[in-house]
């Protein structure tokens, strides 16, 4: 679900959002990511 392409000596990464979302929603990684973002937000504010 991740794609890597090269164009004019530049590397581009893209993802299939639907597949990536279903993977994250179905695992504890999603909760961990949200927790990490909340922690970063508290430090920035």
C-alpha positions as CSV (number, residue, x, y, z in Angstrom):
1,X,0.0,0.0,0.0
2,X,3.0,2.3,-0.1
3,X,4.4,3.4,-3.4
4,X,7.9,4.9,-4.2
5,X,8.5,6.6,-7.5
6,X,11.3,8.5,-9.0
7,X,10.8,11.5,-11.3
8,X,13.5,14.0,-12.4
9,X,16.0,12.7,-9.8
10,X,13.4,13.2,-7.0
11,X,11.8,10.4,-4.9
12,X,8.1,10.6,-4.2
13,X,6.3,8.4,-1.6
14,X,2.5,7.9,-1.6
15,X,0.1,5.6,0.1
16,X,-3.2,4.0,-0.5
17,X,-5.1,5.8,2.2
18,X,-7.9,3.3,2.5
19,X,-5.6,0.3,3.1
20,X,-3.4,2.3,5.4
21,X,-6.4,3.5,7.4
22,X,-7.9,0.0,7.8
23,X,-4.5,-1.3,9.0
24,X,-4.2,1.4,11.6
25,X,-7.8,1.2,12.8
26,X,-7.5,-2.5,13.3
27,X,-4.4,-2.4,15.6
28,X,-3.1,-0.8,18.8
29,X,-0.8,1.3,16.6
30,X,-3.6,3.7,16.0
31,X,-4.2,4.3,19.7
32,X,-0.4,4.7,20.2
33,X,-0.2,7.3,17.4
34,X,-3.0,9.3,18.7
35,X,-1.5,9.3,22.2
36,X,1.8,10.4,20.8
37,X,0.2,13.2,18.9
38,X,-1.6,14.4,22.0
39,X,1.6,14.4,24.0
40,X,3.4,16.4,21.3
41,X,0.5,18.9,21.2
42,X,0.7,19.3,25.0
43,X,4.4,20.2,24.7
44,X,3.8,22.7,21.9
45,X,1.0,24.5,23.8
